[in-house]
Amino acid sequence: MPYFIAGLKIAGGLSLIGAVVAEFTAGAAGKETGLASRILEASFRTEIPKMFAALVLVSLTGIMIYLVFMGVSKLVLGKWHEREIKSSQ
């Protein structure tokens, strides 16, 4: 079980990276585009503050995904796995 949850923490961040890179390369059609399209659009128009704002939002999303899985890890493994017991003391 600890290995599964560790894999979820890693996969959560990598899935966000994969989504952003896929949107960079393939693009998104329509009006409802994601943050990666906003980053590209801002860089083409040299709107540096908008580009960095979208980059910060993507970074915060990755951090939130990691923290959610960290909370799941503490909830599921809290009193069962040795590492979680040591980190809570």
Secondary structure, DSSP 4 states (H G I P E B T S, - for coil): -HHHHHHHHHHHHHHHHHHHHHHHHH---SS---HHHHHHHHHHTT-HHHHHHHHHHHHHHHHHHHHHHHHHHHHHHTTTSHHHHHHH-
